């Protein structure tokens, strides 16, 4: 989610790394369950793990690492520390 700031800058999470291991096929109209867990929380990044299942059958698993960033008008993307209010949202999830 990207948030526009009053000064015109935009902050949010940029994906830095994604990996996925496919274990079994999924088919049209399958109902899949997706488990997501927090693998690691750093000062500027989060790593989330995921597991796709159809009943007891594992379909895929992997990880996504996102880095909290800000982009100021006319500037480049810059990593920043995760804002404290995000911690509350992580705990609630």
PyMOL Python script that loads the backbone (N, CA, C, O; Angstrom):
from pymol import cmd

cmd.read_pdbstr("""\
ATOM      1  N   UNK A   1       0.840  -1.165   0.000  1.00  0.00           N
ATOM      2  CA  UNK A   1       0.000   0.000   0.000  1.00  0.00           C
ATOM      3  C   UNK A   1       0.897   1.243   0.000  1.00  0.00           C
ATOM      4  O   UNK A   1       1.818   1.356   0.808  1.00  0.00           O
ATOM      5  N   UNK A   2       0.618   2.153  -0.899  1.00  0.00           N
ATOM      6  CA  UNK A   2       1.382   3.393  -0.991  1.00  0.00           C
ATOM      7  C   UNK A   2       0.532   4.535  -0.461  1.00  0.00           C
ATOM      8  O   UNK A   2      -0.662   4.620  -0.748  1.00  0.00           O
ATOM      9  N   UNK A   3       1.161   5.419   0.321  1.00  0.00           N
ATOM     10  CA  UNK A   3       0.459   6.546   0.943  1.00  0.00           C
ATOM     11  C   UNK A   3       1.066   7.850   0.477  1.00  0.00           C
ATOM     12  O   UNK A   3       2.278   8.049   0.566  1.00  0.00           O
ATOM     13  N   UNK A   4       0.215   8.747  -0.025  1.00  0.00           N
ATOM     14  CA  UNK A   4       0.707  10.060  -0.440  1.00  0.00           C
ATOM     15  C   UNK A   4       0.764  10.977   0.775  1.00  0.00           C
ATOM     16  O   UNK A   4      -0.179  11.036   1.564  1.00  0.00           O
ATOM     17  N   UNK A   5       1.874  11.687   0.918  1.00  0.00           N
ATOM     18  CA  UNK A   5       2.100  12.595   2.035  1.00  0.00           C
ATOM     19  C   UNK A   5       1.758  14.021   1.599  1.00  0.00           C
ATOM     20  O   UNK A   5       1.722  14.308   0.403  1.00  0.00           O
ATOM     21  N   UNK A   6       1.507  14.922   2.565  1.00  0.00           N
ATOM     22  CA  UNK A   6       1.172  16.309   2.218  1.00  0.00           C
ATOM     23  C   UNK A   6       2.237  17.032   1.385  1.00  0.00           C
ATOM     24  O   UNK A   6       1.909  17.933   0.613  1.00  0.00           O
ATOM     25  N   UNK A   7       3.517  16.640   1.536  1.00  0.00           N
ATOM     26  CA  UNK A   7       4.586  17.306   0.779  1.00  0.00           C
ATOM     27  C   UNK A   7       4.744  16.749  -0.636  1.00  0.00           C
ATOM     28  O   UNK A   7       5.647  17.155  -1.367  1.00  0.00           O
ATOM     29  N   UNK A   8       3.860  15.812  -1.027  1.00  0.00           N
ATOM     30  CA  UNK A   8       3.938  15.230  -2.368  1.00  0.00           C
ATOM     31  C   UNK A   8       4.749  13.953  -2.436  1.00  0.00           C
ATOM     32  O   UNK A   8       4.779  13.296  -3.477  1.00  0.00           O
ATOM     33  N   UNK A   9       5.411  13.590  -1.342  1.00  0.00           N
ATOM     34  CA  UNK A   9       6.158  12.332  -1.346  1.00  0.00           C
ATOM     35  C   UNK A   9       5.181  11.164  -1.202  1.00  0.00           C
ATOM     36  O   UNK A   9       4.047  11.332  -0.754  1.00  0.00           O
ATOM     37  N   UNK A  10       5.644   9.997  -1.585  1.00  0.00           N
ATOM     38  CA  UNK A  10       4.827   8.793  -1.506  1.00  0.00           C
ATOM     39  C   UNK A  10       5.624   7.744  -0.739  1.00  0.00           C
ATOM     40  O   UNK A  10       6.802   7.527  -1.023  1.00  0.00           O
ATOM     41  N   UNK A  11       4.982   7.087   0.239  1.00  0.00           N
ATOM     42  CA  UNK A  11       5.672   6.051   1.003  1.00  0.00           C
ATOM     43  C   UNK A  11       4.887   4.751   0.925  1.00  0.00           C
ATOM     44  O   UNK A  11       3.673   4.751   0.719  1.00  0.00           O
ATOM     45  N   UNK A  12       5.598   3.645   1.094  1.00  0.00           N
ATOM     46  CA  UNK A  12       4.964   2.338   1.057  1.00  0.00           C
ATOM     47  C   UNK A  12       6.003   1.244   1.009  1.00  0.00           C
ATOM     48  O   UNK A  12       7.172   1.460   1.329  1.00  0.00           O
ATOM     49  N   UNK A  13       5.565   0.071   0.606  1.00  0.00           N
ATOM     50  CA  UNK A  13       6.453  -1.085   0.565  1.00  0.00           C
ATOM     51  C   UNK A  13       6.773  -1.507  -0.855  1.00  0.00           C
ATOM     52  O   UNK A  13       5.871  -1.708  -1.669  1.00  0.00           O
ATOM     53  N   UNK A  14       8.035  -1.639  -1.148  1.00  0.00           N
ATOM     54  CA  UNK A  14       8.486  -2.120  -2.460  1.00  0.00           C
ATOM     55  C   UNK A  14       8.984  -3.552  -2.300  1.00  0.00           C
ATOM     56  O   UNK A  14       9.707  -3.857  -1.353  1.00  0.00           O
ATOM     57  N   UNK A  15       8.604  -4.417  -3.210  1.00  0.00           N
ATOM     58  CA  UNK A  15       9.075  -5.805  -3.151  1.00  0.00           C
ATOM     59  C   UNK A  15      10.547  -5.855  -3.521  1.00  0.00           C
ATOM     60  O   UNK A  15      10.961  -5.328  -4.553  1.00  0.00           O
ATOM     61  N   UNK A  16      11.334  -6.500  -2.662  1.00  0.00           N
ATOM     62  CA  UNK A  16      12.775  -6.623  -2.898  1.00  0.00           C
ATOM     63  C   UNK A  16      13.141  -8.016  -3.375  1.00  0.00           C
ATOM     64  O   UNK A  16      14.115  -8.194  -4.108  1.00  0.00           O
ATOM     65  N   UNK A  17      12.344  -9.024  -2.951  1.00  0.00           N
ATOM     66  CA  UNK A  17      12.657 -10.406  -3.308  1.00  0.00           C
ATOM     67  C   UNK A  17      11.387 -11.236  -3.200  1.00  0.00           C
ATOM     68  O   UNK A  17      10.598 -11.073  -2.269  1.00  0.00           O
ATOM     69  N   UNK A  18      11.206 -12.118  -4.155  1.00  0.00           N
ATOM     70  CA  UNK A  18      10.086 -13.048  -4.133  1.00  0.00           C
ATOM     71  C   UNK A  18      10.588 -14.415  -4.565  1.00  0.00           C
ATOM     72  O   UNK A  18      11.310 -14.538  -5.555  1.00  0.00           O
ATOM     73  N   UNK A  19      10.203 -15.432  -3.825  1.00  0.00           N
ATOM     74  CA  UNK A  19      10.519 -16.803  -4.236  1.00  0.00           C
ATOM     75  C   UNK A  19       9.258 -17.636  -4.084  1.00  0.00           C
ATOM     76  O   UNK A  19       8.451 -17.399  -3.185  1.00  0.00           O
ATOM     77  N   UNK A  20       9.094 -18.611  -4.966  1.00  0.00           N
ATOM     78  CA  UNK A  20       7.930 -19.466  -4.904  1.00  0.00           C
ATOM     79  C   UNK A  20       8.303 -20.850  -5.428  1.00  0.00           C
ATOM     80  O   UNK A  20       8.866 -20.981  -6.515  1.00  0.00           O
ATOM     81  N   UNK A  21       7.991 -21.857  -4.664  1.00  0.00           N
ATOM     82  CA  UNK A  21       8.190 -23.241  -5.082  1.00  0.00           C
ATOM     83  C   UNK A  21       6.826 -23.857  -5.349  1.00  0.00           C
ATOM     84  O   UNK A  21       5.984 -23.931  -4.454  1.00  0.00           O
ATOM     85  N   UNK A  22       6.612 -24.295  -6.575  1.00  0.00           N
ATOM     86  CA  UNK A  22       5.368 -24.957  -6.935  1.00  0.00           C
ATOM     87  C   UNK A  22       5.484 -26.435  -6.599  1.00  0.00           C
ATOM     88  O   UNK A  22       6.484 -27.075  -6.924  1.00  0.00           O
ATOM     89  N   UNK A  23       4.465 -26.972  -5.952  1.00  0.00           N
ATOM     90  CA  UNK A  23       4.513 -28.363  -5.507  1.00  0.00           C
ATOM     91  C   UNK A  23       3.467 -29.234  -6.192  1.00  0.00           C
ATOM     92  O   UNK A  23       3.682 -30.434  -6.366  1.00  0.00           O
ATOM     93  N   UNK A  24       2.346 -28.651  -6.580  1.00  0.00           N
ATOM     94  CA  UNK A  24       1.273 -29.408  -7.229  1.00  0.00           C
ATOM     95  C   UNK A  24       0.457 -28.431  -8.071  1.00  0.00           C
ATOM     96  O   UNK A  24       0.468 -27.229  -7.807  1.00  0.00           O
ATOM     97  N   UNK A  25      -0.247 -28.933  -9.075  1.00  0.00           N
ATOM     98  CA  UNK A  25      -1.047 -28.031  -9.907  1.00  0.00           C
ATOM     99  C   UNK A  25      -2.325 -27.581  -9.195  1.00  0.00           C
ATOM    100  O   UNK A  25      -2.876 -28.301  -8.361  1.00  0.00           O
ATOM    101  N   UNK A  26      -2.774 -26.400  -9.536  1.00  0.00           N
ATOM    102  CA  UNK A  26      -4.088 -25.908  -9.142  1.00  0.00           C
ATOM    103  C   UNK A  26      -4.921 -25.836 -10.410  1.00  0.00           C
ATOM    104  O   UNK A  26      -4.397 -25.612 -11.502  1.00  0.00           O
ATOM    105  N   UNK A  27      -6.207 -26.027 -10.255  1.00  0.00           N
ATOM    106  CA  UNK A  27      -7.087 -26.089 -11.409  1.00  0.00           C
ATOM    107  C   UNK A  27      -8.176 -25.027 -11.319  1.00  0.00           C
ATOM    108  O   UNK A  27      -8.504 -24.543 -10.236  1.00  0.00           O
ATOM    109  N   UNK A  28      -8.727 -24.676 -12.472  1.00  0.00           N
ATOM    110  CA  UNK A  28      -9.805 -23.697 -12.544  1.00  0.00           C
ATOM    111  C   UNK A  28     -10.914 -24.086 -11.574  1.00  0.00           C
ATOM    112  O   UNK A  28     -11.325 -25.245 -11.514  1.00  0.00           O
ATOM    113  N   UNK A  29     -11.385 -23.114 -10.824  1.00  0.00           N
ATOM    114  CA  UNK A  29     -12.452 -23.244  -9.828  1.00  0.00           C
ATOM    115  C   UNK A  29     -12.035 -24.000  -8.564  1.00  0.00           C
ATOM    116  O   UNK A  29     -12.887 -24.284  -7.722  1.00  0.00           O
ATOM    117  N   UNK A  30     -10.748 -24.333  -8.408  1.00  0.00           N
ATOM    118  CA  UNK A  30     -10.277 -24.865  -7.132  1.00  0.00           C
ATOM    119  C   UNK A  30     -10.459 -23.794  -6.063  1.00  0.00           C
ATOM    120  O   UNK A  30     -10.296 -22.603  -6.330  1.00  0.00           O
ATOM    121  N   UNK A  31     -10.789 -24.218  -4.880  1.00  0.00           N
ATOM    122  CA  UNK A  31     -10.827 -23.307  -3.740  1.00  0.00           C
ATOM    123  C   UNK A  31      -9.537 -23.526  -2.968  1.00  0.00           C
ATOM    124  O   UNK A  31      -9.292 -24.609  -2.436  1.00  0.00           O
ATOM    125  N   UNK A  32      -8.708 -22.473  -2.912  1.00  0.00           N
ATOM    126  CA  UNK A  32      -7.405 -22.575  -2.255  1.00  0.00           C
ATOM    127  C   UNK A  32      -7.416 -21.814  -0.936  1.00  0.00           C
ATOM    128  O   UNK A  32      -8.052 -20.767  -0.808  1.00  0.00           O
ATOM    129  N   UNK A  33      -6.707 -22.356   0.031  1.00  0.00           N
ATOM    130  CA  UNK A  33      -6.476 -21.649   1.286  1.00  0.00           C
ATOM    131  C   UNK A  33      -5.058 -21.108   1.238  1.00  0.00           C
ATOM    132  O   UNK A  33      -4.148 -21.780   0.754  1.00  0.00           O
ATOM    133  N   UNK A  34      -4.868 -19.884   1.744  1.00  0.00           N
ATOM    134  CA  UNK A  34      -3.546 -19.267   1.747  1.00  0.00           C
ATOM    135  C   UNK A  34      -3.196 -18.893   3.180  1.00  0.00           C
ATOM    136  O   UNK A  34      -3.868 -18.068   3.798  1.00  0.00           O
ATOM    137  N   UNK A  35      -2.144 -19.504   3.699  1.00  0.00           N
ATOM    138  CA  UNK A  35      -1.633 -19.172   5.028  1.00  0.00           C
ATOM    139  C   UNK A  35      -0.488 -18.185   4.844  1.00  0.00           C
ATOM    140  O   UNK A  35       0.406 -18.407   4.028  1.00  0.00           O
ATOM    141  N   UNK A  36      -0.519 -17.091   5.608  1.00  0.00           N
ATOM    142  CA  UNK A  36       0.534 -16.079   5.550  1.00  0.00           C
ATOM    143  C   UNK A  36       1.080 -15.888   6.958  1.00  0.00           C
ATOM    144  O   UNK A  36       0.316 -15.765   7.915  1.00  0.00           O
ATOM    145  N   UNK A  37       2.401 -15.863   7.081  1.00  0.00           N
ATOM    146  CA  UNK A  37       2.998 -15.630   8.393  1.00  0.00           C
ATOM    147  C   UNK A  37       4.183 -14.677   8.276  1.00  0.00           C
ATOM    148  O   UNK A  37       4.843 -14.590   7.241  1.00  0.00           O
ATOM    149  N   UNK A  38       4.424 -13.979   9.359  1.00  0.00           N
ATOM    150  CA  UNK A  38       5.551 -13.052   9.430  1.00  0.00           C
ATOM    151  C   UNK A  38       6.802 -13.856   9.745  1.00  0.00           C
ATOM    152  O   UNK A  38       6.922 -14.419  10.833  1.00  0.00           O
ATOM    153  N   UNK A  39       7.734 -13.915   8.800  1.00  0.00           N
ATOM    154  CA  UNK A  39       8.978 -14.665   8.958  1.00  0.00           C
ATOM    155  C   UNK A  39      10.017 -13.810   9.679  1.00  0.00           C
ATOM    156  O   UNK A  39      10.710 -14.284  10.579  1.00  0.00           O
ATOM    157  N   UNK A  40      10.115 -12.546   9.275  1.00  0.00           N
ATOM    158  CA  UNK A  40      11.129 -11.656   9.861  1.00  0.00           C
ATOM    159  C   UNK A  40      10.680 -10.211   9.736  1.00  0.00           C
ATOM    160  O   UNK A  40      10.151  -9.801   8.702  1.00  0.00           O
ATOM    161  N   UNK A  41      10.895  -9.443  10.797  1.00  0.00           N
ATOM    162  CA  UNK A  41      10.660  -8.002  10.753  1.00  0.00           C
ATOM    163  C   UNK A  41      11.968  -7.322  11.085  1.00  0.00           C
ATOM    164  O   UNK A  41      12.474  -7.448  12.201  1.00  0.00           O
ATOM    165  N   UNK A  42      12.520  -6.599  10.120  1.00  0.00           N
ATOM    166  CA  UNK A  42      13.721  -5.818  10.346  1.00  0.00           C
ATOM    167  C   UNK A  42      13.351  -4.367  10.598  1.00  0.00           C
ATOM    168  O   UNK A  42      12.170  -4.040  10.713  1.00  0.00           O
ATOM    169  N   UNK A  43      14.327  -3.511  10.682  1.00  0.00           N
ATOM    170  CA  UNK A  43      14.073  -2.087  10.894  1.00  0.00           C
ATOM    171  C   UNK A  43      13.402  -1.450   9.677  1.00  0.00           C
ATOM    172  O   UNK A  43      12.586  -0.540   9.821  1.00  0.00           O
ATOM    173  N   UNK A  44      13.750  -1.934   8.469  1.00  0.00           N
ATOM    174  CA  UNK A  44      13.228  -1.351   7.237  1.00  0.00           C
ATOM    175  C   UNK A  44      12.490  -2.351   6.351  1.00  0.00           C
ATOM    176  O   UNK A  44      11.939  -1.967   5.319  1.00  0.00           O
ATOM    177  N   UNK A  45      12.472  -3.625   6.737  1.00  0.00           N
ATOM    178  CA  UNK A  45      11.886  -4.628   5.847  1.00  0.00           C
ATOM    179  C   UNK A  45      11.052  -5.659   6.597  1.00  0.00           C
ATOM    180  O   UNK A  45      11.213  -5.868   7.799  1.00  0.00           O
ATOM    181  N   UNK A  46      10.163  -6.291   5.851  1.00  0.00           N
ATOM    182  CA  UNK A  46       9.352  -7.400   6.338  1.00  0.00           C
ATOM    183  C   UNK A  46       9.526  -8.569   5.382  1.00  0.00           C
ATOM    184  O   UNK A  46       9.575  -8.380   4.167  1.00  0.00           O
ATOM    185  N   UNK A  47       9.618  -9.766   5.923  1.00  0.00           N
ATOM    186  CA  UNK A  47       9.602 -10.970   5.100  1.00  0.00           C
ATOM    187  C   UNK A  47       8.381 -11.771   5.504  1.00  0.00           C
ATOM    188  O   UNK A  47       8.231 -12.139   6.669  1.00  0.00           O
ATOM    189  N   UNK A  48       7.508 -12.043   4.546  1.00  0.00           N
ATOM    190  CA  UNK A  48       6.288 -12.801   4.774  1.00  0.00           C
ATOM    191  C   UNK A  48       6.400 -14.148   4.085  1.00  0.00           C
ATOM    192  O   UNK A  48       6.839 -14.230   2.938  1.00  0.00           O
ATOM    193  N   UNK A  49       6.004 -15.199   4.779  1.00  0.00           N
ATOM    194  CA  UNK A  49       5.961 -16.530   4.195  1.00  0.00           C
ATOM    195  C   UNK A  49       4.532 -16.858   3.815  1.00  0.00           C
ATOM    196  O   UNK A  49       3.591 -16.376   4.445  1.00  0.00           O
ATOM    197  N   UNK A  50       4.367 -17.673   2.791  1.00  0.00           N
ATOM    198  CA  UNK A  50       3.016 -18.068   2.402  1.00  0.00           C
ATOM    199  C   UNK A  50       2.985 -19.534   1.992  1.00  0.00           C
ATOM    200  O   UNK A  50       3.981 -20.099   1.540  1.00  0.00           O
ATOM    201  N   UNK A  51       1.806 -20.132   2.164  1.00  0.00           N
ATOM    202  CA  UNK A  51       1.565 -21.514   1.779  1.00  0.00           C
ATOM    203  C   UNK A  51       0.177 -21.580   1.155  1.00  0.00           C
ATOM    204  O   UNK A  51      -0.813 -21.217   1.789  1.00  0.00           O
ATOM    205  N   UNK A  52       0.109 -22.045  -0.093  1.00  0.00           N
ATOM    206  CA  UNK A  52      -1.163 -22.252  -0.782  1.00  0.00           C
ATOM    207  C   UNK A  52      -1.526 -23.725  -0.646  1.00  0.00           C
ATOM    208  O   UNK A  52      -0.693 -24.595  -0.900  1.00  0.00           O
ATOM    209  N   UNK A  53      -2.777 -24.015  -0.242  1.00  0.00           N
ATOM    210  CA  UNK A  53      -3.224 -25.390  -0.077  1.00  0.00           C
ATOM    211  C   UNK A  53      -4.608 -25.577  -0.702  1.00  0.00           C
ATOM    212  O   UNK A  53      -5.420 -24.654  -0.758  1.00  0.00           O
ATOM    213  N   UNK A  54      -4.840 -26.774  -1.157  1.00  0.00           N
ATOM    214  CA  UNK A  54      -6.182 -27.217  -1.550  1.00  0.00           C
ATOM    215  C   UNK A  54      -6.457 -28.413  -0.651  1.00  0.00           C
ATOM    216  O   UNK A  54      -6.012 -29.526  -0.932  1.00  0.00           O
ATOM    217  N   UNK A  55      -7.198 -28.177   0.440  1.00  0.00           N
ATOM    218  CA  UNK A  55      -7.375 -29.222   1.448  1.00  0.00           C
ATOM    219  C   UNK A  55      -6.021 -29.554   2.052  1.00  0.00           C
ATOM    220  O   UNK A  55      -5.315 -28.670   2.536  1.00  0.00           O
ATOM    221  N   UNK A  56      -5.660 -30.839   2.021  1.00  0.00           N
ATOM    222  CA  UNK A  56      -4.372 -31.264   2.569  1.00  0.00           C
ATOM    223  C   UNK A  56      -3.243 -31.190   1.544  1.00  0.00           C
ATOM    224  O   UNK A  56      -2.083 -31.412   1.889  1.00  0.00           O
ATOM    225  N   UNK A  57      -3.570 -30.878   0.286  1.00  0.00           N
ATOM    226  CA  UNK A  57      -2.566 -30.843  -0.777  1.00  0.00           C
ATOM    227  C   UNK A  57      -1.869 -29.491  -0.811  1.00  0.00           C
ATOM    228  O   UNK A  57      -2.512 -28.453  -0.972  1.00  0.00           O
ATOM    229  N   UNK A  58      -0.563 -29.510  -0.659  1.00  0.00           N
ATOM    230  CA  UNK A  58       0.232 -28.277  -0.773  1.00  0.00           C
ATOM    231  C   UNK A  58       0.386 -27.929  -2.249  1.00  0.00           C
ATOM    232  O   UNK A  58       0.826 -28.760  -3.044  1.00  0.00           O
ATOM    233  N   UNK A  59       0.027 -26.711  -2.613  1.00  0.00           N
ATOM    234  CA  UNK A  59       0.108 -26.253  -3.997  1.00  0.00           C
ATOM    235  C   UNK A  59       1.407 -25.470  -4.234  1.00  0.00           C
ATOM    236  O   UNK A  59       2.114 -25.715  -5.212  1.00  0.00           O
ATOM    237  N   UNK A  60       1.711 -24.540  -3.344  1.00  0.00           N
ATOM    238  CA  UNK A  60       2.918 -23.713  -3.494  1.00  0.00           C
ATOM    239  C   UNK A  60       3.279 -23.105  -2.144  1.00  0.00           C
ATOM    240  O   UNK A  60       2.430 -22.944  -1.268  1.00  0.00           O
ATOM    241  N   UNK A  61       4.572 -22.769  -1.995  1.00  0.00           N
ATOM    242  CA  UNK A  61       5.017 -22.049  -0.807  1.00  0.00           C
ATOM    243  C   UNK A  61       6.145 -21.118  -1.205  1.00  0.00           C
ATOM    244  O   UNK A  61       6.810 -21.328  -2.219  1.00  0.00           O
ATOM    245  N   UNK A  62       6.352 -20.098  -0.408  1.00  0.00           N
ATOM    246  CA  UNK A  62       7.426 -19.161  -0.728  1.00  0.00           C
ATOM    247  C   UNK A  62       7.497 -18.016   0.252  1.00  0.00           C
ATOM    248  O   UNK A  62       6.918 -18.061   1.338  1.00  0.00           O
ATOM    249  N   UNK A  63       8.222 -16.984  -0.155  1.00  0.00           N
ATOM    250  CA  UNK A  63       8.408 -15.798   0.673  1.00  0.00           C
ATOM    251  C   UNK A  63       8.416 -14.547  -0.199  1.00  0.00           C
ATOM    252  O   UNK A  63       8.779 -14.574  -1.375  1.00  0.00           O
ATOM    253  N   UNK A  64       8.000 -13.453   0.430  1.00  0.00           N
ATOM    254  CA  UNK A  64       8.068 -12.130  -0.194  1.00  0.00           C
ATOM    255  C   UNK A  64       8.730 -11.192   0.813  1.00  0.00           C
ATOM    256  O   UNK A  64       8.304 -11.101   1.965  1.00  0.00           O
ATOM    257  N   UNK A  65       9.779 -10.495   0.365  1.00  0.00           N
ATOM    258  CA  UNK A  65      10.434  -9.499   1.222  1.00  0.00           C
ATOM    259  C   UNK A  65      10.079  -8.127   0.674  1.00  0.00           C
ATOM    260  O   UNK A  65      10.285  -7.844  -0.506  1.00  0.00           O
ATOM    261  N   UNK A  66       9.540  -7.274   1.546  1.00  0.00           N
ATOM    262  CA  UNK A  66       9.220  -5.906   1.162  1.00  0.00           C
ATOM    263  C   UNK A  66      10.061  -4.945   1.987  1.00  0.00           C
ATOM    264  O   UNK A  66      10.360  -5.206   3.153  1.00  0.00           O
ATOM    265  N   UNK A  67      10.434  -3.843   1.376  1.00  0.00           N
ATOM    266  CA  UNK A  67      11.226  -2.808   2.041  1.00  0.00           C
ATOM    267  C   UNK A  67      10.399  -1.539   2.093  1.00  0.00           C
ATOM    268  O   UNK A  67       9.840  -1.115   1.082  1.00  0.00           O
ATOM    269  N   UNK A  68      10.318  -0.935   3.265  1.00  0.00           N
ATOM    270  CA  UNK A  68       9.588   0.315   3.426  1.00  0.00           C
ATOM    271  C   UNK A  68      10.396   1.425   2.754  1.00  0.00           C
ATOM    272  O   UNK A  68      11.586   1.586   3.024  1.00  0.00           O
ATOM    273  N   UNK A  69       9.741   2.188   1.879  1.00  0.00           N
ATOM    274  CA  UNK A  69      10.437   3.205   1.080  1.00  0.00           C
ATOM    275  C   UNK A  69       9.653   4.504   1.042  1.00  0.00           C
ATOM    276  O   UNK A  69       8.463   4.547   1.351  1.00  0.00           O
ATOM    277  N   UNK A  70      10.350   5.554   0.656  1.00  0.00           N
ATOM    278  CA  UNK A  70       9.725   6.835   0.389  1.00  0.00           C
ATOM    279  C   UNK A  70      10.290   7.361  -0.928  1.00  0.00           C
ATOM    280  O   UNK A  70      11.469   7.183  -1.232  1.00  0.00           O
ATOM    281  N   UNK A  71       9.443   7.996  -1.683  1.00  0.00           N
ATOM    282  CA  UNK A  71       9.866   8.646  -2.925  1.00  0.00           C
ATOM    283  C   UNK A  71       9.407  10.097  -2.844  1.00  0.00           C
ATOM    284  O   UNK A  71       8.211  10.387  -2.861  1.00  0.00           O
ATOM    285  N   UNK A  72      10.367  10.993  -2.757  1.00  0.00           N
ATOM    286  CA  UNK A  72      10.061  12.420  -2.674  1.00  0.00           C
ATOM    287  C   UNK A  72       9.981  12.998  -4.088  1.00  0.00           C
ATOM    288  O   UNK A  72      10.619  12.480  -5.004  1.00  0.00           O
ATOM    289  N   UNK A  73       9.201  14.068  -4.269  1.00  0.00           N
ATOM    290  CA  UNK A  73       9.085  14.654  -5.610  1.00  0.00           C
ATOM    291  C   UNK A  73      10.465  14.941  -6.203  1.00  0.00           C
ATOM    292  O   UNK A  73      11.282  15.622  -5.583  1.00  0.00           O
ATOM    293  N   UNK A  74      10.719  14.425  -7.392  1.00  0.00           N
ATOM    294  CA  UNK A  74      11.988  14.628  -8.069  1.00  0.00           C
ATOM    295  C   UNK A  74      13.130  13.797  -7.529  1.00  0.00           C
ATOM    296  O   UNK A  74      14.266  13.939  -7.981  1.00  0.00           O
ATOM    297  N   UNK A  75      12.848  12.927  -6.564  1.00  0.00           N
ATOM    298  CA  UNK A  75      13.903  12.135  -5.948  1.00  0.00           C
ATOM    299  C   UNK A  75      13.807  10.667  -6.301  1.00  0.00           C
ATOM    300  O   UNK A  75      12.874  10.225  -6.970  1.00  0.00           O
ATOM    301  N   UNK A  76      14.786   9.929  -5.839  1.00  0.00           N
ATOM    302  CA  UNK A  76      14.824   8.490  -6.069  1.00  0.00           C
ATOM    303  C   UNK A  76      14.136   7.770  -4.910  1.00  0.00           C
ATOM    304  O   UNK A  76      13.904   8.358  -3.854  1.00  0.00           O
ATOM    305  N   UNK A  77      13.819   6.519  -5.113  1.00  0.00           N
ATOM    306  CA  UNK A  77      13.249   5.679  -4.076  1.00  0.00           C
ATOM    307  C   UNK A  77      14.308   5.483  -2.992  1.00  0.00           C
ATOM    308  O   UNK A  77      15.457   5.163  -3.295  1.00  0.00           O
ATOM    309  N   UNK A  78      13.918   5.676  -1.726  1.00  0.00           N
ATOM    310  CA  UNK A  78      14.862   5.599  -0.610  1.00  0.00           C
ATOM    311  C   UNK A  78      14.256   4.737   0.497  1.00  0.00           C
ATOM    312  O   UNK A  78      13.097   4.937   0.861  1.00  0.00           O
ATOM    313  N   UNK A  79      15.013   3.788   1.036  1.00  0.00           N
ATOM    314  CA  UNK A  79      14.492   2.959   2.120  1.00  0.00           C
ATOM    315  C   UNK A  79      14.426   3.770   3.408  1.00  0.00           C
ATOM    316  O   UNK A  79      15.284   4.611   3.677  1.00  0.00           O
ATOM    317  N   UNK A  80      13.388   3.498   4.198  1.00  0.00           N
ATOM    318  CA  UNK A  80      13.187   4.187   5.474  1.00  0.00           C
ATOM    319  C   UNK A  80      12.785   3.146   6.515  1.00  0.00           C
ATOM    320  O   UNK A  80      12.397   2.031   6.168  1.00  0.00           O
ATOM    321  N   UNK A  81      12.880   3.514   7.788  1.00  0.00           N
ATOM    322  CA  UNK A  81      12.440   2.614   8.848  1.00  0.00           C
ATOM    323  C   UNK A  81      10.927   2.447   8.777  1.00  0.00           C
ATOM    324  O   UNK A  81      10.203   3.358   8.376  1.00  0.00           O
ATOM    325  N   UNK A  82      10.465   1.266   9.173  1.00  0.00           N
ATOM    326  CA  UNK A  82       9.037   0.986   9.188  1.00  0.00           C
ATOM    327  C   UNK A  82       8.388   1.883  10.242  1.00  0.00           C
ATOM    328  O   UNK A  82       8.822   1.887  11.394  1.00  0.00           O
ATOM    329  N   UNK A  83       7.352   2.646   9.866  1.00  0.00           N
ATOM    330  CA  UNK A  83       6.704   3.542  10.834  1.00  0.00           C
ATOM    331  C   UNK A  83       6.100   2.761  12.008  1.00  0.00           C
ATOM    332  O   UNK A  83       5.615   1.644  11.829  1.00  0.00           O
ATOM    333  N   UNK A  84       6.132   3.352  13.210  1.00  0.00           N
ATOM    334  CA  UNK A  84       5.615   2.664  14.406  1.00  0.00           C
ATOM    335  C   UNK A  84       4.152   2.233  14.281  1.00  0.00           C
ATOM    336  O   UNK A  84       3.771   1.195  14.822  1.00  0.00           O
ATOM    337  N   UNK A  85       3.323   3.018  13.573  1.00  0.00           N
ATOM    338  CA  UNK A  85       1.911   2.644  13.466  1.00  0.00           C
ATOM    339  C   UNK A  85       1.715   1.360  12.655  1.00  0.00           C
ATOM    340  O   UNK A  85       0.665   0.727  12.760  1.00  0.00           O
ATOM    341  N   UNK A  86       2.698   0.969  11.855  1.00  0.00           N
ATOM    342  CA  UNK A  86       2.626  -0.298  11.134  1.00  0.00           C
ATOM    343  C   UNK A  86       2.777  -1.474  12.090  1.00  0.00           C
ATOM    344  O   UNK A  86       2.203  -2.537  11.857  1.00  0.00           O
ATOM    345  N   UNK A  87       3.551  -1.293  13.175  1.00  0.00           N
ATOM    346  CA  UNK A  87       3.715  -2.359  14.162  1.00  0.00           C
ATOM    347  C   UNK A  87       2.358  -2.761  14.738  1.00  0.00           C
ATOM    348  O   UNK A  87       2.077  -3.947  14.910  1.00  0.00           O
ATOM    349  N   UNK A  88       1.524  -1.772  15.034  1.00  0.00           N
ATOM    350  CA  UNK A  88       0.194  -2.051  15.576  1.00  0.00           C
ATOM    351  C   UNK A  88      -0.612  -2.869  14.575  1.00  0.00           C
ATOM    352  O   UNK A  88      -1.301  -3.814  14.957  1.00  0.00           O
ATOM    353  N   UNK A  89      -0.531  -2.515  13.312  1.00  0.00           N
ATOM    354  CA  UNK A  89      -1.283  -3.246  12.295  1.00  0.00           C
ATOM    355  C   UNK A  89      -0.769  -4.675  12.153  1.00  0.00           C
ATOM    356  O   UNK A  89      -1.563  -5.586  11.915  1.00  0.00           O
ATOM    357  N   UNK A  90       0.541  -4.894  12.291  1.00  0.00           N
ATOM    358  CA  UNK A  90       1.086  -6.241  12.227  1.00  0.00           C
ATOM    359  C   UNK A  90       0.641  -7.094  13.400  1.00  0.00           C
ATOM    360  O   UNK A  90       0.359  -8.281  13.239  1.00  0.00           O
ATOM    361  N   UNK A  91       0.578  -6.500  14.566  1.00  0.00           N
ATOM    362  CA  UNK A  91       0.163  -7.224  15.764  1.00  0.00           C
ATOM    363  C   UNK A  91      -1.318  -7.602  15.652  1.00  0.00           C
ATOM    364  O   UNK A  91      -1.710  -8.702  16.040  1.00  0.00           O
ATOM    365  N   UNK A  92      -2.142  -6.683  15.117  1.00  0.00           N
ATOM    366  CA  UNK A  92      -3.569  -6.939  14.981  1.00  0.00           C
ATOM    367  C   UNK A  92      -3.851  -8.022  13.961  1.00  0.00           C
ATOM    368  O   UNK A  92      -4.847  -8.736  14.073  1.00  0.00           O
ATOM    369  N   UNK A  93      -2.974  -8.154  12.955  1.00  0.00           N
ATOM    370  CA  UNK A  93      -3.191  -9.158  11.906  1.00  0.00           C
ATOM    371  C   UNK A  93      -2.862 -10.490  12.447  1.00  0.00           C
ATOM    372  O   UNK A  93      -2.971 -11.490  11.737  1.00  0.00           O
TER     373      UNK A  93
END
""", "prot")
cmd.dss("prot")
cmd.show_as("cartoon", "prot")
cmd.util.cbc("prot")
cmd.orient("prot")
